[in-house]
Amino acid sequence: MNILEAVKNRRSIRNFQKKDIPEDLIDKLTESLIWAPSAGNLQSRKFYFIRDEAVKIKIAEAALNQGFIAQAPLVIVGCTDSHVAGKYGERGVTLYSIQDVACSIMAMMLVAFDNKLGTCWVGAFRENELTRILNLPMNLKPVVIIPVGYPSKNPSPPQRVSREEAVEFI
């Protein structure tokens, strides 16, 4: 697949088919998360793959009642790891580890798209509630929820800013 085409054609999916994701495809998603770049190769990130229906419902509630999250066959929660990121001090904890998670998630989203899966970046959630639901240790901080599944429909592309607004050449 042409990577630029994938970047341009991938959409945020909020409607999923009731269809399980095969294990070999789950393995590909896992590999894409692990092999994404990270600051100083510290890999200060951890991912939770949730298939349990009751837990997905609780996560959707913690995400300000975004019910579509629970309808996905798989929900991935990306967390930063302050124990690992702490090697780079405050900037490692407050920035680099978030960048690590973001790079991993983008890589995973592109692999998902290439395999006919839909995803949606969800950043709106009550962090303390999600931490409690997943029983996260103190060093892990959830920064993103990604529902994953086969799309039941594909939305039209959203408007984008112009190149002149987005990029400044110096």
Rosetta blueprint (number, residue, H / E / L):
1 M L
2 N L
3 I H
4 L H
5 E H
6 A H
7 V H
8 K H
9 N H
10 R L
11 R L
12 S E
13 I L
14 R L
15 N L
16 F E
17 Q L
18 K L
19 K L
20 D L
21 I L
22 P L
23 E H
24 D H
25 L H
26 I H
27 D H
28 K H
29 L H
30 T H
31 E H
32 S H
33 L H
34 I H
35 W H
36 A L
37 P L
38 S L
39 A H
40 G H
41 N H
42 L L
43 Q L
44 S L
45 R E
46 K E
47 F E
48 Y E
49 F E
50 I E
51 R L
52 D L
53 E H
54 A H
55 V H
56 K H
57 I H
58 K H
59 I H
60 A H
61 E H
62 A H
63 A L
64 L L
65 N L
66 Q L
67 G L
68 F H
69 I H
70 A H
71 Q H
72 A L
73 P L
74 L E
75 V E
76 I E
77 V E
78 G E
79 C E
80 T E
81 D E
82 S H
83 H H
84 V H
85 A H
86 G H
87 K H
88 Y H
89 G H
90 E H
91 R H
92 G H
93 V H
94 T H
95 L H
96 Y H
97 S H
98 I H
99 Q H
100 D H
101 V H
102 A H
103 C H
104 S H
105 I H
106 M H
107 A H
108 M H
109 M H
110 L H
111 V H
112 A H
113 F H
114 D H
115 N L
116 K L
117 L L
118 G E
119 T E
120 C L
121 W L
122 V E
123 G L
124 A L
125 F L
126 R L
127 E H
128 N H
129 E H
130 L H
131 T H
132 R H
133 I H
134 L H
135 N L
136 L L
137 P L
138 M L
139 N L
140 L E
141 K E
142 P E
143 V E
144 V E
145 I E
146 I E
147 P E
148 V E
149 G E
150 Y L
151 P E
152 S L
153 K L
154 N L
155 P L
156 S L
157 P L
158 P L
159 Q L
160 R L
161 V L
162 S L
163 R H
164 E H
165 E H
166 A H
167 V L
168 E L
169 F L
170 I L
